[in-house]
Amino acid sequence: AGEAERKGRGPPPPLPTAEELSVLLAEQARSLLRTSAARRWECRLQKLELHAALHDLRPAQLVELTELLYQDAVLEATVFAPAFAPYASADTLDSVLRLWSGRWRAVSSSAMEHLQDAALSASDKMDALGEWAPLWPPLESLNRLYVARGLPRLADVYGIVEPLMAEYTANLTTRFDDELEAAWQRERWEAMGLADGHRHAAVVWDLFTLFSSSLDVFFEPARHGGPMLAEWVETVAARCFFILNKFVNRMRQELGSDASLLPPKPSYPELQDLGGLTKGFATGIKSLLAEQGRKKSVLQAANTVGALCVRLHSLSFCIAQLDALSAMIDDSWAALVARRVADGASAAEEEPSPTTILHAGAPEAVAASCAELCWFLGAKVVYQDLKGPLFDELYCRERDVSGKVDPRSPLKPTLSSPSAGSADGTPLLVELLEEVLGKLGEDLLSDSAPPSPTRDASRAPASPGIAVAMSGREHGRWSSSVLAEAAAEAGGGGGAQLEADNSELRDAAVRGVLVAVVQALERILLDGGPRRVFVPGDAPSLLEDVQLLREFFVARDAEGTVHGLAEEEVDLVSERLLGIVRLMHLPTGELTARFVDEAERLPDTDERD
């Protein structure tokens, strides 16, 4: 200062204070970082051979630029910002991030506007969903970094993707519908002959293969960091159920209307004029025709059971695979949340795993259809296939010379009477139902779990199975000769769960046959037509039939073990039939007296006079 004064100069400026120096260093550091950030942006554009004024980037170009920008942002936040922290102000990093976000929006504006264009066609949306899918993971990573700094997102990824996803789900429905139609046209309702012995139809395998592969593709972008909402998962699951429900309803419509569950009115085909044949020969011809008719009816009923059991197995398979699809959704969502948390998201803010209709609603709906199919199985076997020997021939009396029904003629055939042509005195009921229920047991019995078209088949319960073939006479009871052995085979191969599943489907299928037989007998007794005239003396034979019916469906062996339906259930189903039979032995006057109160009776003619 003295030297400066001697040379005629003024005093030098004072040195900056520490506070002023700090501000100066902060400004210099801020300027350096922003200049460096701008330079790095230009280098990225040069690397991709892009021009700064270019606004129409191809998807691959914008994806690569966004990935590089994310790498730079992470480097800035983890290396440069901490290194310059003693000199730069706290918002220096934010200013760099704002610089990059502004420039990214400038070069991506055309693409973002195109994706959000309301006039975008359905096909363009589907194309865009696939073409731009690689952009969302790095963009979402950038968004999370910006949000963590309190800065706005570069783009609203969910807002952009949502209309594209809506178009995807609509397209998925059309695809599912087309695939169902094609699979339905191919279906012949024959059991798939695979090594493990499961017996469902090919159409349900095709459907669930389609569902599982579609869900796998649907979750794939999210597994790599793409956007995903529980709402979208629920929508896709609902589309799967929509097609599954359409399949079940179509199967249901093929079975017939609800009116087919009602017993038909009996008909009475008359034997044609036999010319000069003697009455005895005519009776023999009629007996022969009746025996042949019964055999044909039983064969037709067994074929019906075979066709419908494939449908029962198919619905049971659907229930198992719905559980597998639900598990697939749960596992995919858990992996998605784990990835998001690893990328810095808050676990508390993540949506819980969606409870879709595949989790709750669809299994119950299919189970209800399975139960309804069991009713149709019984109705078709009894009301259609066995209509001749039951509705048209059971409990009929002969006509006298005048053509009227002779109430003194024997009531035949009954369910307990030996079947025509039977050498061992097999009752008619056993002849009609033994082969039918044997076929039912053979087709439903399965001791292995069905394979799953989903990636996780371990959670799928095994296909139910049952053996219900009732034959052989033990201790005066018609009971099971093969049921115990078949039940042990079914239970031993698959554990407690399989045994329980077998028992459940078995009860439903056999119950459907039991209910149909009981309702058929009630219709015959109450509205059997002119060939059926019952007298009090018929009561013992009718009671014997009811008792045989009960014993047959309970199927108790020599040791008293029940292999059929529970005795309480059989008694409950046949309770009304038993009540009707007990009224059959009453004379008309006594029967009327039971139902007409003294006060309601009309007065005699003498009393009116």
FENPEFEN-V858619 format. One record per residue. RES is the residue in one small letter. PSI is psi in whole degrees, -180 to 180 (NA if undefined). NEAR is the number of other ideal C-beta (glycine too) atoms within 12 Angstrom. D_CENTER is the distance of its C-alpha to the mean C-alpha in Angstrom with 2 decimals. Layout:
res: <RES/RES>
psi: <PSI/PSI>
near: <NEAR/NEAR>
d_center: <D_CENTER/D_CENTER>
This chain:
res: <a/g/e/a/e/r/k/g/r/g/p/p/p/p/l/p/t/a/e/e/l/s/v/l/l/a/e/q/a/r/s/l/l/r/t/s/a/a/r/r/w/e/c/r/l/q/k/l/e/l/h/a/a/l/h/d/l/r/p/a/q/l/v/e/l/t/e/l/l/y/q/d/a/v/l/e/a/t/v/f/a/p/a/f/a/p/y/a/s/a/d/t/l/d/s/v/l/r/l/w/s/g/r/w/r/a/v/s/s/s/a/m/e/h/l/q/d/a/a/l/s/a/s/d/k/m/d/a/l/g/e/w/a/p/l/w/p/p/l/e/s/l/n/r/l/y/v/a/r/g/l/p/r/l/a/d/v/y/g/i/v/e/p/l/m/a/e/y/t/a/n/l/t/t/r/f/d/d/e/l/e/a/a/w/q/r/e/r/w/e/a/m/g/l/a/d/g/h/r/h/a/a/v/v/w/d/l/f/t/l/f/s/s/s/l/d/v/f/f/e/p/a/r/h/g/g/p/m/l/a/e/w/v/e/t/v/a/a/r/c/f/f/i/l/n/k/f/v/n/r/m/r/q/e/l/g/s/d/a/s/l/l/p/p/k/p/s/y/p/e/l/q/d/l/g/g/l/t/k/g/f/a/t/g/i/k/s/l/l/a/e/q/g/r/k/k/s/v/l/q/a/a/n/t/v/g/a/l/c/v/r/l/h/s/l/s/f/c/i/a/q/l/d/a/l/s/a/m/i/d/d/s/w/a/a/l/v/a/r/r/v/a/d/g/a/s/a/a/e/e/e/p/s/p/t/t/i/l/h/a/g/a/p/e/a/v/a/a/s/c/a/e/l/c/w/f/l/g/a/k/v/v/y/q/d/l/k/g/p/l/f/d/e/l/y/c/r/e/r/d/v/s/g/k/v/d/p/r/s/p/l/k/p/t/l/s/s/p/s/a/g/s/a/d/g/t/p/l/l/v/e/l/l/e/e/v/l/g/k/l/g/e/d/l/l/s/d/s/a/p/p/s/p/t/r/d/a/s/r/a/p/a/s/p/g/i/a/v/a/m/s/g/r/e/h/g/r/w/s/s/s/v/l/a/e/a/a/a/e/a/g/g/g/g/g/a/q/l/e/a/d/n/s/e/l/r/d/a/a/v/r/g/v/l/v/a/v/v/q/a/l/e/r/i/l/l/d/g/g/p/r/r/v/f/v/p/g/d/a/p/s/l/l/e/d/v/q/l/l/r/e/f/f/v/a/r/d/a/e/g/t/v/h/g/l/a/e/e/e/v/d/l/v/s/e/r/l/l/g/i/v/r/l/m/h/l/p/t/g/e/l/t/a/r/f/v/d/e/a/e/r/l/p/d/t/d/e/r/d>
psi: <-40/-43/-40/-35/-38/-33/7/16/161/171/144/157/150/152/145/148/169/-36/-43/-38/-37/-42/-41/-45/-39/-42/-41/-43/-42/-44/-40/-44/-43/-41/-41/-41/-42/-39/-41/-36/-44/-36/-37/-42/-42/-39/-37/3/46/159/144/-29/0/130/-2/74/146/157/-46/-36/-46/-35/-48/-40/-42/-39/-44/-39/-38/-41/-42/-40/-40/-43/-42/-42/-30/-19/-64/-44/-46/-37/-37/5/-38/-18/-38/157/167/-27/13/-47/-40/-38/-36/-44/-37/-40/-48/-41/-39/-43/-34/-43/-35/-45/-19/0/-42/-43/-43/-39/-38/-43/-27/10/122/-23/4/130/165/-43/-37/-38/-41/-40/-42/-36/-38/-42/-38/1/-39/-16/-33/-41/-52/-33/-40/-36/-42/-43/-44/-39/-42/-44/-38/-27/2/19/156/155/154/-36/151/89/-45/-38/-33/-42/-28/-49/-31/-39/-35/-40/-35/-46/-36/-42/-35/-40/-44/-42/-45/-44/-43/-42/-39/-45/-43/-43/-37/-40/-31/-23/135/6/47/139/138/126/70/164/-29/-6/3/154/27/167/162/-28/-37/-33/-45/-42/-49/-25/-42/-45/-48/-41/-36/-41/-37/-45/-38/-41/-14/-49/-37/-30/-23/14/5/171/148/134/148/-34/-39/-40/-44/-36/-45/-41/-38/-35/-40/-45/-35/-45/-40/-42/-36/-41/-46/-43/-37/-41/-41/-40/-31/-24/-22/177/173/-25/-24/-10/-5/139/136/167/132/149/162/85/131/146/136/161/124/13/-122/11/147/160/-39/-40/-39/-39/-39/-41/-43/-41/-41/-44/-40/-41/-44/-38/-40/-44/-41/-41/-42/-42/-43/-39/-40/-39/-38/-44/-43/-43/-41/-27/-33/-40/-40/-45/-37/-43/-39/-40/-40/-43/-43/-43/-25/-39/-39/-40/-40/-42/-37/-42/-45/-46/-41/-40/-40/-42/-36/-46/-41/-39/-43/-42/-39/-29/2/0/158/127/-33/-26/-8/144/145/163/130/137/97/176/-20/-28/-45/118/-56/-47/-38/-38/-43/-39/-39/-39/-36/-42/-40/-36/-34/-38/-43/-36/-50/-42/-43/-42/-47/-46/-25/-59/-39/19/-42/-60/-21/-65/-35/-22/-25/139/37/147/159/160/150/-174/-25/-4/-2/154/130/109/-13/-13/154/149/108/154/160/169/-27/-18/147/138/143/131/0/126/-26/13/31/127/154/-41/-43/-40/-39/-36/-15/-50/-35/-50/-28/-42/-38/-45/-40/-42/-27/-17/128/129/21/152/142/146/158/134/-8/169/-26/96/-7/-23/-7/124/157/157/136/157/163/146/118/84/108/115/165/143/120/124/43/9/141/113/-163/137/-21/-9/-45/-42/-43/-38/-40/-38/-43/-41/-32/-23/-24/4/-176/-39/-44/-42/-40/-42/-42/-46/-39/-48/-36/-48/-42/-44/-46/-35/-38/-40/-44/-48/-41/-41/-44/-45/-33/-44/-40/-43/-41/-42/-36/-29/59/-5/180/-22/-8/108/118/142/161/-30/-11/-14/-46/-43/-40/-40/-38/-37/-43/-41/-41/-41/-44/-47/-37/-43/-19/-39/61/133/-175/-28/-2/5/132/128/-3/-138/160/138/-38/-38/-43/-42/-39/-44/-39/9/-45/-39/-44/-39/-39/-44/-39/-26/-16/-25/-5/139/159/-43/-44/-38/-43/-39/-28/-24/-4/122/149/-40/-20/-8/144/143/154/168/-38/-39/-37/-35/NA>
near: <13/9/10/12/11/8/11/8/12/9/12/12/10/8/10/12/10/10/10/14/14/17/17/19/22/24/19/19/29/28/21/22/36/30/17/27/35/23/17/26/32/20/19/30/27/15/18/25/14/27/15/19/12/21/22/19/30/23/26/18/29/38/26/23/39/42/28/27/42/33/23/37/40/26/23/34/31/15/17/27/32/15/19/28/20/14/24/31/25/17/20/34/37/28/30/40/38/25/30/41/32/22/30/38/27/25/31/37/21/20/32/31/17/27/34/24/17/11/11/21/14/19/15/20/30/25/20/29/36/23/22/37/35/26/44/38/31/34/41/38/33/41/37/31/36/31/22/21/26/14/25/17/27/38/31/21/36/22/17/33/35/23/26/38/35/23/26/31/32/23/25/32/24/19/24/34/24/16/28/33/20/17/27/27/14/16/28/14/27/20/33/27/13/18/9/21/27/38/37/43/35/29/38/43/31/31/44/45/27/32/44/33/24/31/41/24/21/36/31/22/30/36/25/22/32/35/37/39/24/24/20/35/36/28/29/42/39/26/36/45/34/29/37/41/28/26/39/35/21/23/34/27/17/20/31/21/12/13/12/25/26/20/30/26/19/29/17/22/17/15/21/11/8/17/10/8/15/11/15/11/15/20/18/17/19/25/21/17/25/29/25/18/26/37/25/20/33/34/21/27/41/30/23/35/42/30/33/44/45/34/42/48/42/42/44/46/48/47/39/42/45/42/34/35/45/36/29/40/41/28/24/35/34/23/22/37/27/18/27/30/17/15/26/22/23/14/16/10/13/22/22/15/25/30/19/33/28/42/27/17/23/35/30/19/27/37/27/22/33/39/27/30/37/40/34/39/46/42/37/32/45/45/37/28/38/42/34/31/40/42/37/30/38/40/40/34/28/22/20/13/8/7/11/15/23/18/20/15/20/17/36/27/31/35/42/31/26/21/31/27/20/21/9/14/16/28/32/39/43/39/38/45/47/35/32/47/49/33/33/44/44/28/40/47/41/41/30/26/32/41/27/33/31/36/25/24/26/17/23/36/36/39/47/46/43/49/39/49/37/46/31/24/24/21/13/12/29/39/34/40/25/27/41/28/18/34/32/19/25/40/29/17/25/28/17/15/22/32/28/20/38/40/31/29/42/42/31/37/47/45/33/42/48/44/38/43/44/39/31/43/38/30/29/39/34/23/20/33/24/17/29/31/25/32/24/22/19/31/25/19/29/37/26/25/41/36/28/34/42/38/35/46/46/33/44/28/27/17/13/14/18/27/43/41/37/22/21/13/22/33/23/19/32/34/18/21/34/27/20/30/35/21/26/35/20/22/16/16/12/14/18/16/14/14/13/14/9/9/7/10/13/11/11/8/7/6/8/7/6>
d_center: <95.44/99.21/99.29/97.47/99.97/102.95/101.62/101.34/97.62/95.66/93.65/90.25/87.09/85.80/82.99/79.52/78.43/75.46/73.35/74.35/73.71/70.20/69.39/70.91/68.93/65.68/66.43/67.30/64.17/62.00/63.70/63.33/59.62/58.94/61.17/59.39/55.93/57.12/58.55/55.35/53.43/55.96/55.64/51.89/52.44/55.13/52.91/50.27/53.14/52.25/54.64/54.61/54.68/51.71/48.84/46.63/45.05/42.60/39.27/40.42/43.74/42.33/39.85/42.77/44.99/42.46/41.98/45.77/46.17/43.72/45.75/48.95/47.60/46.65/50.08/51.80/50.06/50.52/53.89/56.11/55.41/56.19/59.28/60.69/59.73/63.35/64.68/62.01/60.80/57.39/55.96/57.07/53.66/52.10/54.62/53.74/50.01/50.84/52.95/50.13/47.51/49.89/50.55/46.88/46.03/48.97/47.87/44.15/44.71/44.41/41.07/39.60/40.87/39.41/35.91/36.15/37.67/36.00/37.13/35.18/33.33/29.63/30.53/32.94/30.37/28.01/31.08/32.20/28.94/29.43/33.23/33.61/30.82/33.47/35.51/33.19/33.36/37.22/37.47/35.20/37.35/40.43/39.03/38.42/42.00/43.42/41.58/42.80/46.34/45.83/45.90/43.71/40.94/41.93/39.08/36.07/33.41/30.46/32.21/32.75/29.27/27.30/28.15/27.54/24.06/23.41/24.51/22.33/19.09/20.43/21.22/17.82/16.35/19.05/18.45/14.73/15.87/18.68/16.78/14.35/17.59/19.32/16.74/16.61/20.41/20.63/18.43/20.63/18.16/20.01/18.69/18.91/22.15/21.73/24.07/21.86/21.24/17.46/16.94/13.72/14.42/15.23/13.14/9.77/12.01/13.47/10.46/9.36/13.12/13.55/11.15/12.80/16.21/15.98/15.24/18.03/20.38/19.59/20.66/23.57/26.26/25.57/26.05/29.56/30.36/28.98/27.78/24.33/23.24/20.38/20.24/19.61/16.74/15.11/15.87/14.39/11.08/11.30/12.13/9.09/6.98/9.99/9.88/6.38/7.62/10.86/9.95/8.76/11.92/13.99/13.37/14.21/17.30/18.55/18.89/21.38/22.21/22.30/25.97/25.17/24.27/27.94/30.64/32.85/36.60/38.53/40.76/43.90/44.85/48.57/50.30/52.35/56.13/57.45/61.01/63.55/61.22/62.00/59.76/59.08/58.04/55.79/54.15/53.60/52.03/49.69/48.70/48.08/45.96/43.95/43.37/42.27/39.98/38.32/37.76/36.27/33.97/32.82/32.18/30.19/28.12/27.47/26.33/23.94/22.45/22.12/20.28/17.85/17.23/15.89/13.25/12.66/12.46/10.04/7.47/8.63/8.33/4.64/4.86/7.84/7.13/5.12/8.42/10.38/9.60/10.55/13.53/14.43/14.71/16.75/18.96/19.63/20.57/22.78/24.55/25.06/26.66/28.77/30.12/31.00/32.80/34.64/35.74/37.27/34.69/34.69/31.89/32.39/31.79/28.48/25.31/23.03/19.68/17.40/14.89/12.25/9.58/7.17/9.56/10.03/8.70/5.01/4.94/7.94/7.19/5.18/8.03/10.45/9.91/10.44/13.50/14.69/14.66/16.92/19.27/19.48/20.23/23.09/24.32/24.52/26.24/28.70/29.34/29.47/30.08/32.35/33.83/37.23/38.04/36.55/37.03/40.00/41.98/41.36/44.18/46.40/50.20/52.92/55.03/58.79/61.46/61.06/57.36/56.24/53.83/55.96/54.71/56.90/55.10/52.60/48.97/47.16/44.96/43.25/40.19/42.57/45.18/45.40/43.61/46.01/46.74/45.48/48.06/46.80/46.30/42.50/41.44/39.83/36.64/36.24/37.05/34.42/31.51/32.42/31.29/28.19/26.99/28.28/26.11/23.12/23.98/24.72/21.48/19.20/21.34/20.13/21.86/20.10/16.94/15.03/15.79/13.46/13.79/13.63/16.98/16.30/15.10/17.10/14.62/12.13/13.13/14.82/13.88/15.43/18.73/21.62/25.07/26.46/29.70/32.45/35.97/39.47/41.76/42.63/45.00/44.76/40.95/38.47/35.98/34.01/35.68/32.73/30.08/31.49/31.77/28.24/26.82/28.93/27.70/24.01/24.78/27.18/25.10/22.16/23.50/22.83/19.08/18.71/21.24/19.47/16.16/18.45/20.25/17.35/16.08/19.75/20.69/18.15/19.23/22.90/22.88/21.82/24.86/27.12/26.46/27.08/30.33/31.53/30.99/32.75/35.69/35.93/36.12/38.78/40.85/40.78/40.85/41.69/44.16/47.88/47.70/46.51/49.25/48.85/51.82/52.17/52.93/49.41/47.94/48.43/46.65/43.71/43.50/43.55/40.58/38.56/39.55/38.60/35.20/34.58/35.89/33.92/30.49/31.56/32.90/35.30/37.27/40.98/40.43/38.50/35.10/32.20/29.80/28.15/26.84/28.56/31.92/31.52/28.35/30.11/33.16/31.28/29.57/32.97/35.10/35.71/36.54/39.04/40.57/41.09/42.73/45.03/46.25/47.07/50.21/51.78/54.51/53.88/56.28/54.81/51.25/52.33/54.13/50.99/49.29/52.32/54.10/57.92/58.19/55.98/57.95/60.11/63.84/65.96/68.37/71.29/69.83/69.41/73.03>
